[in-house]
Amino acid sequence: MPSRLTSVADTWRVPATALGLPYQEAMVRAGGAPVAIPPLFDPASADEVARGVVARVDAVCLPGGPDVNPSRYGITDPHPKVSGVRDEHDALDLALARAAIDAEVPLLAICRGHQVLNVALGGTLHQHLADVIGEEQAAAHFKQHHDIELVPGSRAAAAMGTDRPHSHCVHHQAIDRLGEGLVVTARRGDVIEGVELPGHWVVGVQWHPEDDAADDAQQQALFDGFVAAARGEVGARS
């Protein structure tokens, strides 16, 4: 999992890298061993670094985080609400997404990661959701729990054991044009909440399953299915 650069971290007197505990705890509960990859590489060598990383791990998880630079999907005039952009994060995350897909290792992409997956495959994003669906509807997607409508038979639905998980959403952006090969597997109204890549265990979810996984068996089950796919268990990667 790619970690994030941070200027503040407990117990450290220097800048550090960080990775949210809820992601890691959900992976451990599923029987996995999370490994954090710091975004400390020259962006020009990100693809080479990512290929080397993917060759040494069983799966890749792209976590949430700040916005992707709009220039990564062809936008030259960033929306004023776009924030937190760091080229180091974008370069590593996008390279890991591409490397995981090329190597056919399981990929779970969450919130920002879901958007990174789409951009890595040539898709685009709505820079600010409120401009597309209105302020009131967009507010329902930011720091709110709501039901997600999953496509029956999708990998996410199969792993979670439900077609309608009650999920925590914290996003002001969403997928606009789909990346090459991706199919929509989850929605909330007009907003794309989940995508998958047929033929591979590649799952993107716009919500944050890690936020509730400790207490919600359906959210934890998504991580369980991901780790099962990483182990190559029968049926998990078909």
N, C-alpha and C positions, 0 to 999 in steps of 0.2 A: 504494500500500500504506500502510495506517495505521501510523505509528510509535508508540513507547511512551515515556512520560515516564520519566526515570531521574535519580537524584541523583548517580550516578557514571559517568563516561565518560572514557576515555583522552584526553589532550591538552586537555581542557576543565577550567577551574577553577570552572565554574558548572554548575547543573543543565542537562540536555540532553534531547534526544529521540534514540531509537535504533531501528534496524531491523536484524535479524540478517543478517549477510553471506551465509550459505548461501542464503537466499531470493533475494537480489539476484544472487549469482553464478550460480545456476541460471537466472534470467531472462536474464542477459546471454549465457550459453552458448546459450540458445534463440533469441537474436537480438533480445531485448527491451531496453527501457531503463526500469528501475524508477524510480518517483518516490515519495518518501516524503511522506506527509501527516501533519503533526503534530496531536495531539489538543488543540489550544489554543482551541477554539471554545466559546462558550456552548452547553451541551447543548440549550437551547431552540431554537437556530438550527441544530442539527446536520443536520436534514433538508435545509434550504436550502443549507447548505454542501456537503453530499454531492452534491446534484443538480448544483451548479456544478462540482464536481470531476469527476464522471462525464461531464459534457458535454465535458470537455477531454482525456479519456484514452480509450484504446482498450479497456481491460479493467481489472478490479479483482481484486486478490489480497488475501485476508484471512489474515494470518499467525497463528501460534500466540501463546500468551501466558497470562496468569493467568486465573482463573475469571471467568465472567460473574456479575454480581450476581443471586442467585436471585429478587430482586424483579422482575427483567425477565421472568420466566416464571411469576409469580404465587405465589412462595413467600415467606411472611412470616417463617419461622423458619429462617435459614441454618444449614446443617450446620457443625459446628465445624471440619471439614476444608476448608471453602471458604476460599480465600486469594487475596490479591493484587487484590481487587476495587477498581476505580477507575471512577467514573462517567464520567470524560472518555473513557476507552477504550471503554466500552460504548456511549456515545452516538454516537461517531464510527463505530465498527465496524458497529453495527446500522443506522445511517443509510446507510452506504456499501452494505451488503448490499441494502437495500430499493431504493436509487437504481439500482444496477446491474441488478437484476431488472426494475424499471420501464422502464429505458432499453434493456433487452435487449442489454447488453454482456456479454461473457464474464466469468465469475466463478469463480475458483478459491479455495476456502475450506479452510484447513489447520488441523487440530487445534482450537484455540480458535475459529478462523474457521469451521470446520465446525459447531461448536456455535452460534456466533453466527448463521449462516445459518438453522439450525433455529429458533432463538428469534425471529429476525426474521419468520419466516413463521408464528408462533403456536405453535410446538412447545415442548416442555419437556425438561429434562435430569435425569438421575440425578445428584444432588449429590455422591455418593461411591459409586463403583462397587463397592467392597468390600461395601457393605451389600446389594447386589443379587445379586452372583454369588459372594461369599465372598472372604476375604483372599487365599487361594492363587491363585485364578483372576485376581483383580484385579491381583496382583503381576506376572502375565505380560503385562500391558498397560502397565506403568510402567518405562521405560528398558530395554525388551526388544525384540529383533527376533523377529518371527514371521510366518508366512504369512498373507496376507489372501485371502479367497475373494471374487473379483469376479464379478459377473453377466456372463456372456458377452454381448458386444454393447453393453455400457454404454460411455459415453464414456471413462471411466477405463481400462477394459480395452482399448478400441480404441487409445487414445493410447499405453498402456504396452506393448501387444503381448503381453499375458499375462493370464490369469485368476487367477493366484496369485503376486503379487509378494511377495517377502520384505522386510518393511518394519519401520522403527523406530517404536515406539509409546512415547509419554511422556504418559499421561493417567490421571487418577483419576476423570474424569467421562465420561459418554457420553449419547447421545440416548435419551430416554425416549419421549415421544409425538412422532410426526413432525409437522413443520410442514406447512401447507397446500400441496398440490401436489407435495411431495417424494416420491420413491420410493427405497427402499433398494437400493443397488447393490453393497454390500460388507459382509461380516460376518467376525467371528472368533468362532466359537461363538455365544453369545447376544448378543454386543455388536455394535451397528451401527457399522461402520467406514467406510461411504461412502454418500452420498446424491447424487441428481441431480434436476434439474427438467426434465421432458420438454418438448421444444420449444425449449429454450434451452441454450447452453453454460454450464451452471451445475453445478459439480462440487464436492462437499464430501468431504474425506477426513480421517479421524480420526488417521491416522498422519502422520509427518513425512518426506515425500519429499525435502525439501531436505537432510536430514542425510546421505543416501547418494548424492545425485544426481551428485556429482563422479566417483564410481567405479562407479555402478550405472546402466547405460544405460536400464533400465526405469523407474527413478525419474526420471531426467532427461527421459525421453520424455513424462512427464506435463506438465512445464513446456513442452516443445517443442509439444505439442498445444495447450496454453493460448495460447501466443504465436501459433501458427498461426491459432487462432480469432480472436484479437485483430486479426490482419491480414486477416481475412475470406477466408482461403484456401478454395478450393472444397471443400465437404464438411465443413469444420471446424465450422461453426456450424449445420448443418442439424439 
